[in-house]
Amino acid sequence: MLPAVRGVIDRRILANYRVEPDALRELLPEPFEPQTVDGWGIGGICLIRLVDE
């Protein structure tokens, strides 16, 4: 069991980037297919900094 993490979100950064659709296709479970915009898929990561309550 994972320990609980408690805190207040001090900062959030969302970074999105272009990804080759074939790379996404390998990661997505069936029956999902990547959606594309101008021939690219979209990937992203959310970075969160927590501070004490």
Secondary structure, 3 states (H helix, E strand, C coil): CCCCCCCEEEEEEEEEEEECHHHHHHHCCCCCCCCCECCEEEEEEEEEEEECC
